[in-house]
Amino acid sequence: MFKFGSRSLKNLEGVHPELVEICHLALKRSTTDFGISCGVRSLETQKKLKAEGRSMTLNSMHIPQKDGYSWAVDLLGYDSDGQVSWEFPIYFNIMTSVINSAHELGYGIRWGGCWHLSNCVLAYPEMTCEEMMDDYITQRKKAGRKYFLDLPHIEKSRS
């Protein structure tokens, strides 16, 4: 069983309690270790990320919302050697645990691998994380639009 380190716990400070609960349960159940790389983000940081092409919006859910909480977290997956990994299968595995945990807790989440779904919990288990991502890419391409994948990102669903 994995545990969050002090950096991850600090990055969860100021994050909506539902997301914090989801992340803790998901880590307990996950077969892949992960941490929290970002929770609360300032508008200044968001502007920088957008300028760098690492975000598509200034209206980020990382910026504290009306209730005072960040409604988003970015996860950081680790491979079997404990090294940070950006490989898709690692994030599919982590997100499966996250989505299962959100479902069990009765919370909705939106995932950066399938932006077209306002609540990916409703699509699971009929679709795997990889299928959700592929569906998003296909829909964007059919519409002649670019797609933006942010596999480490989850946010509290608005619906």
Backbone as a ProteinNet text record, in pm:
[ID]
protein_1_A
[PRIMARY]
MFKFGSRSLKNLEGVHPELVEICHLALKRSTTDFGISCGVRSLETQKKLKAEGRSMTLNSMHIPQKDGYSWAVDLLGYDSDGQVSWEFPIYFNIMTSVINSAHELGYGIRWGGCWHLSNCVLAYPEMTCEEMMDDYITQRKKAGRKYFLDLPHIEKSRS
[TERTIARY]
84.6	0	89	50.3	126.7	74.1	159.4	121.6	173.1	98	144.5	259.1	359	468.1	427.8	517	487.1	461	531.6	508.5	367.9	326.5	191.4	85.5	105.1	8.1	-0.3	113.1	113.1	39.4	59	-7.4	-158	-204.8	-349	-414.7	-333.5	-389.5	-462.3	-584.7	-664.5	-742.6	-731.7	-805.5	-940.2	-1041.7	-1176.8	-1172.1	-1238.7	-1235.9	-1278	-1369.3	-1408.5	-1289.2	-1212.3	-1095.8	-989.1	-970.1	-873.3	-912.1	-1039.5	-1088.9	-1070.1	-1100.8	-1082.5	-935.7	-847.2	-704	-652.1	-691.4	-645.3	-696.5	-823.1	-877.8	-813.6	-796.9	-736.4	-594.3	-516.8	-379.7	-377.6	-471	-479.6	-509.6	-587.7	-634.1	-548.8	-465.1	-390.2	-277	-252.3	-135.7	-16.7	-36.9	68.3	81.6	203.6	227.4	210.9	155.3	144.9	146.5	179.2	179.4	96.1	90.9	16.4	119.4	125.2	223.9	170.7	37.9	-19.5	-163	-195.8	-333.7	-374.3	-361.2	-395.3	-290.2	-340.3	-253.1	-299.1	-205.3	-239.3	-270.1	-339.2	-367.8	-238.3	-139.6	-11.2	55.7	55.4	112	33.1	-98.6	-183.5	-153.8	-134.1	-100.1	30.2	127.5	256.7	239.5	163.3	141.4	68.6	-26.7	-98.4	-4.4	79	175	273.9	307	399.2	329.9	196.7	122.4	96.9	121	99.6	-40.6	-118.3	-259	-331.2	-460.2	-538.2	-630	-628.8	-726.3	-667.9	-724.8	-694.9	-800.1	-906.9	-1016	-993.8	-876.6	-838.1	-912	-945.7	-1008.5	-906.2	-776.5	-672.7	-680.4	-727.6	-741.6	-860.4	-845	-956.2	-1088.1	-1191.7	-1325.6	-1403.1	-1530	-1611.7	-1616.6	-1602.8	-1606.4	-1470.1	-1369.3	-1236.4	-1141.7	-1191.4	-1109.1	-1066.8	-950.6	-912.5	-997.4	-1050.4	-1130.2	-1051.8	-918.9	-837.8	-707.2	-658.4	-525.2	-458.2	-327.6	-246.5	-169.9	-175.1	-108.9	25.2	109.7	241.5	263.3	269.4	283.5	428	449	582.6	585.8	697.4	712.7	752.9	776.3	805.7	938.6	1024.7	1152.2	1140.7	1018.7	998	1036.2	1056.1	1091.4	965.9	965	852.3	836.6	713	685.1	572.8	583.9	478.6	415.2	437.8	384.7	233.4	161.3	15.2	-37.6	14.9	-41.6	-38.1	63.3	70.8	-46.9	-76.7	-187	-323.2	-334.9	-459.6	-485	-380.2	-393.6	-431.8	-362.3	-392.6	-536	-574.1	-707.9	-818.1	-790.1	-887.8	-914.9	-808.6	-824.3	-896.3	-862.3	-926.3	-1075.7	-1109	-1249.2	-1329.2	-1271.1	-1338.2	-1362.7	-1264.8	-1278.2	-1385.8	-1385.6	-1488.2	-1627	-1638.8	-1767.2	-1812.2	-1721.4	-1754.2	-1798	-1734	-1765.4	-1886.8	-1932.9	-2049.4	-2017.3	-1892.2	-1849.5	-1825	-1845.1	-1815.2	-1682.2	-1608.6	-1483.2	-1472.2	-1394	-1358.7	-1209.7	-1171.9	-1033	-976.3	-851.2	-783.6	-751.5	-790.2	-774.4	-900.4	-1008	-1136	-1219.2	-1173.1	-1237.1	-1383.5	-1422.6	-1559.2	-1661.7	-1616.7	-1706.8	-1705.7	-1818.7	-1824.5	-1812.5	-1840	-1825	-1788.8	-1659.4	-1615	-1656.3	-1695.6	-1741.4	-1865.5	-1947.5	-2069.8	-2041.6	-1926.1	-1889.8	-1822.8	-1775.3	-1702.9	-1798.1	-1796.1	-1696.7	-1724.9	-1828	-1856.8	-1739.1	-1663.8	-1545.8	-1424	-1313.3	-1187.9	-1133	-1033.6	-971.2	-913.5	-850.6	-794.6	-905.1	-1018	-1130.5	-1189.7	-1197.8	-1247.8	-1156.9	-1025.8	-930.5	-940.9	-946.3	-956.9	-1084.5	-1194.6	-1321.3	-1309.6	-1245.9	-1223.6	-1142.8	-1031.8	-946.5	-1024.5	-1098.5	-1177.7	-1280.5	-1352.1	-1453.9	-1391.9	-1277.6	-1212.2	-1165.1	-1107.1	-1059.9	-1175.6	-1286.1	-1403.8	-1456.2	-1444.1	-1491.4	-1386.7	-1272.8	-1166.5	-1098.1	-1097.5	-1040.5	-921.1	-833.1	-719.3	-767	-687.7	-717.7	-601.7	-632	-532.1	-543	-439.8	-439	-362.5	-422.9	-361.3	-389.6	-324.4	-355	-336.3	-246.7	-233.2	-342.5	-427.7	-522.7	-660.1	-710	-849.3	-908.9	-1038.3	-1107	-1245.1	-1296.8	-1431	-1530.4	-1620.1	-1721	-1818.2	-1857.1	-1955.4	-2097	-2110.5	-2245.8	-2270.3
-118.3	0	124.3	222.5	346.3	452.7	549.3	663.6	790.6	900	1028.2	1078.8	1137.1	1200.4	1340.3	1405.1	1538	1640.6	1631	1725.2	1708.1	1584.5	1560	1609.3	1581.7	1626.9	1779.1	1846.2	1992.6	2041.2	1972.4	2011.7	1986.8	1907.7	1885.5	1992.1	2073	2178.9	2280.4	2312.3	2408.3	2347.1	2215.1	2143	2100.1	2099.4	2061.4	1926.3	1916.5	1792.2	1667.3	1679.8	1561.9	1508.3	1597.7	1553.3	1493.7	1553.8	1501.2	1359.1	1338	1205.4	1105.5	1147.4	1060.8	1021.5	1119.1	1091	993.5	1011.8	920.9	778.7	764.5	631.1	568.1	647.8	595	545.5	619.2	576.3	446.6	431.4	306.6	187.6	210.6	101.9	82	179.2	176.5	73.6	15.1	-72.1	6.9	135.4	224.5	340.8	365.4	475.4	608.4	706.7	840.6	944	1065.3	1176.8	1290.3	1398.6	1517.5	1624.7	1664	1763.6	1905.7	1921.5	2056.1	2048.5	2140.7	2158	2300.7	2387.1	2528.1	2595.8	2679.9	2752.9	2898.8	2989.9	3132.1	3167.1	3277.6	3325.5	3357.2	3410.9	3442.9	3317.5	3210	3082.7	3029.2	3041.8	2993.9	3069.6	3199.6	3280	3231.6	3201.2	3151.1	3016.2	2925.1	2792.9	2803.3	2894.2	2913.4	2968.3	3064	3121.7	3016.7	2920	2811.9	2699.9	2706.9	2601.7	2480	2492	2379.7	2379.6	2482.2	2489.9	2561.9	2537.5	2597.9	2710.2	2738.2	2832.7	2915.1	3031	3108.9	3083.1	3014	2982.4	2843.5	2825.4	2695.4	2663.2	2537	2489.8	2479.2	2494.6	2497.9	2627.7	2733.9	2862.4	2850.6	2893.3	2878.9	2931.6	2850.4	2880.4	2961.8	2985.2	3067.9	3014.2	2882.5	2823.6	2829.8	2886.9	2902.5	2786.7	2679.4	2562.1	2554.6	2494.9	2452.8	2330	2325.8	2210.5	2118	2127.1	2043.5	2002.4	1887.4	1841.3	1778.5	1787.7	1717.3	1608.2	1489.8	1374.3	1351.9	1277.9	1246.3	1097.6	1023.7	878.7	835.1	724.1	667.6	527.6	495.9	361.2	264.8	139	36.3	60.4	145.8	181.2	307.9	362.5	482.8	611.7	602.9	720.9	783.4	915.7	985	934.2	909.5	859.4	939	957.8	1024.4	926.6	798.2	695.8	682.2	679	671.7	556	432.2	320.5	343.5	411.9	440.4	529	630.6	721.2	655	565.2	490.3	408.4	346.4	265.4	352.6	464.9	555.8	607.5	650.2	707.5	604.1	480.3	375	369.4	376.8	377.6	504.4	618.2	745.2	741.7	697.1	693.1	593.7	477.4	380.1	439.4	510.2	570.5	678.4	763.5	867.8	805.1	699.7	629.9	574.6	508.4	449.3	556.1	671.8	780	863.1	841.3	914	1053.1	1075.3	1204.4	1196.6	1307.5	1315.6	1385.7	1339.8	1406.2	1420.6	1515.5	1536.1	1507.6	1438.6	1396.8	1463.1	1504	1569.5	1479.6	1354	1263.1	1254	1312.6	1307.3	1430.8	1543.9	1671.6	1678.9	1597.7	1604.4	1546.6	1475	1417.6	1505.4	1563.3	1649.6	1569.6	1439	1350.3	1211.8	1182.4	1054.9	935.9	958.1	848.8	783.6	863.4	810.3	720.2	737.8	655.8	524.9	518	401.2	310.5	181.9	95	54.7	113.7	79.2	113.8	215.8	256.4	256.4	206.1	215.1	357	389.2	521.2	542	441.4	452.5	475.6	406.9	426.7	566.5	617.4	754.4	854.4	836.5	925.3	914.7	792.2	772.4	834.7	823	882.4	1035.1	1093.6	1238.8	1282.3	1212.8	1247.2	1234	1125.3	1101.5	1212	1248.3	1353.3	1487.3	1520	1647.3	1647.2	1535.7	1527.2	1537.2	1469.7	1475.9	1617.7	1694.1	1833.1	1928.2	1873.6	1956.7	2042.6	1995.2	2072.3	1999.4	2075.2	2017.7	1955.4	1863.4	1806.2	1837.4	1842	1870.9	1765	1683.2	1577.8	1624.4	1605.7	1639.1	1522.3	1409	1284.3	1291.3	1374.2	1379.6	1461.6	1528.3	1625.1	1564	1591.9	1561.7	1685.8	1699.7	1810.5	1766.9	1838.3	1812.2	1845.1	1754.1	1775.8	1883.9	1964.6	2070.7	2015	1894.7	1836.6	1727.7
0	0	0	-77.9	-91.4	4.8	35.5	119.2	53.5	69.1	19.4	106.4	41.5	113.4	157.2	228.4	281.8	172.1	59.1	-51.4	-109.1	-129.5	-182	-84.1	44.3	144.7	146.8	134.5	130	5	-107.6	-232.6	-230.1	-135.9	-119.9	-30.8	36.2	120.7	33.2	70.6	-5.4	-119.9	-136.9	-241.7	-184	-268.6	-224.2	-152.9	-37.8	41.1	-36.4	-131.5	-210.6	-289.9	-351.5	-428.7	-337.8	-221.2	-125.4	-86.4	-57.6	-20	-134.6	-255.7	-373.2	-386.9	-376.7	-394.5	-289.3	-164.5	-58.6	-81.2	-115.1	-139.4	-262.6	-367.3	-490.6	-465.1	-386.6	-359.2	-279.3	-186.5	-109.1	-198.8	-303	-389.7	-514.8	-545.7	-671	-668.1	-782.6	-798	-851.5	-877	-924.2	-826.7	-781.8	-689.4	-762	-690.9	-747.4	-636.1	-673.8	-581.4	-636.9	-562.7	-603.9	-639.1	-764.9	-807	-796.1	-800.1	-793.3	-744.1	-656.8	-611.1	-641.4	-541.7	-558	-646.2	-736.3	-828.1	-833	-841	-852.2	-997.3	-1016.5	-1151.3	-1225.1	-1156.1	-1219	-1273.5	-1193.5	-1239	-1357.6	-1352.4	-1461.1	-1590.3	-1581.6	-1699.6	-1761.4	-1678.2	-1726.6	-1797.6	-1736.7	-1796.5	-1929.8	-1939	-2065.5	-2172	-2134	-2228.8	-2279.1	-2194.8	-2232	-2309.3	-2323.8	-2392.2	-2305.2	-2175.8	-2083.7	-2025.5	-2057.8	-2020.8	-2133.8	-2143.4	-2251.4	-2203.1	-2073.2	-2018.9	-1905.3	-1886.3	-1766.2	-1659.3	-1698.1	-1606.3	-1544.7	-1486.8	-1432.4	-1303.6	-1289.6	-1165.8	-1052.2	-1084	-980.4	-899.3	-963.1	-895.6	-800.4	-675.1	-580.4	-637.4	-619.5	-669.5	-564.5	-590.9	-500.7	-358.4	-342.8	-208.8	-138.9	-207.8	-149.2	-175.1	-237.4	-264.4	-410.8	-432.5	-566.9	-599	-720.2	-761.4	-854.8	-851.3	-939.9	-872.6	-913.9	-874.5	-995.8	-996.9	-1095.4	-1022.8	-1077.4	-1018.8	-1087.4	-1021.6	-1075.2	-1056.8	-1167.3	-1160.5	-1153.2	-1083.5	-1069.4	-1130.6	-1195.9	-1251.8	-1140.1	-1175.7	-1074.9	-1003.7	-1061.5	-997.5	-913	-902.4	-823.9	-895.3	-1026.4	-1105.3	-1165.1	-1173.7	-1236.4	-1378.7	-1417.3	-1551.7	-1615.9	-1746.7	-1824.6	-1922.7	-1903.5	-1992.9	-1973.9	-2085.5	-2081.5	-1997.5	-2012.2	-1934.9	-1783.4	-1735.2	-1592.2	-1551	-1632.4	-1598.9	-1619.3	-1716.6	-1730.5	-1603.8	-1551.4	-1430.9	-1311.4	-1294.8	-1183.7	-1195.4	-1315.5	-1332.6	-1313.8	-1344.8	-1316.6	-1167.2	-1088	-942.3	-895.7	-954.9	-918.1	-951.5	-1070.8	-1114	-1028.7	-1001.7	-914.1	-775.8	-723.6	-590.6	-591	-693	-703.1	-710.9	-790.6	-803.1	-667.4	-598.7	-469.1	-368.4	-374.7	-280.6	-323.7	-446.8	-496.9	-549.7	-592.1	-644.1	-794.3	-860.2	-1002.7	-1024.1	-1125.6	-1161.1	-1312.3	-1351.1	-1491.4	-1501.9	-1608.7	-1627.1	-1751.9	-1745.2	-1857	-1974.2	-1967.7	-2081.2	-2164.7	-2114.7	-2187.3	-2152	-2197.8	-2165.9	-2209.4	-2306.9	-2357.8	-2260.5	-2159.4	-2059.5	-1934.8	-1900.9	-1782.6	-1653.8	-1661.4	-1546.2	-1598.3	-1600.2	-1656.8	-1571.3	-1446.8	-1361.3	-1422.9	-1491	-1552	-1672.1	-1736	-1852.7	-1812.7	-1690.4	-1642.9	-1566.3	-1579.9	-1639.6	-1784.5	-1845.7	-1985.4	-2077.1	-2039.7	-2116.8	-2025.4	-2076.2	-2001.6	-2016	-1937.2	-1948.6	-2088.3	-2142.5	-2277.7	-2381	-2366.7	-2459	-2446.3	-2322.9	-2304.2	-2375.3	-2359.4	-2424.5	-2576.3	-2626.9	-2771.8	-2827.5	-2753.1	-2795.2	-2801.9	-2703.2	-2701.8	-2824.7	-2850.3	-2964.8	-3094.8	-3109.9	-3230.9	-3251.9	-3146.5	-3159	-3197.5	-3138.5	-3172.1	-3317.7	-3361.6	-3500.1	-3599.1	-3570	-3657.5	-3669.7	-3562.1	-3562.1	-3620.1	-3662.1	-3717.9	-3612.7	-3490.2	-3379.6	-3318.7	-3259.4	-3188.4	-3058.6	-3008.1	-2876.9	-2783.2	-2654.9	-2553.2	-2444.5	-2432.6	-2330.9	-2208.2	-2093.5	-1965	-1871.5	-1900	-1829.4	-1677.8	-1624.4	-1478.2	-1408.4	-1482.5	-1426.9	-1397.6	-1274.8	-1241.7	-1176	-1193	-1127.3	-1084.2	-986.6	-937	-1047.8	-1072.1	-1175.8	-1132.8	-1228.5	-1201	-1207.2	-1263.2	-1276.5	-1174.5
[MASK]
+++++++++++++++++++++++++++++++++++++++++++++++++++++++++++++++++++++++++++++++++++++++++++++++++++++++++++++++++++++++++++++++++++++++++++++++++++++++++++++++

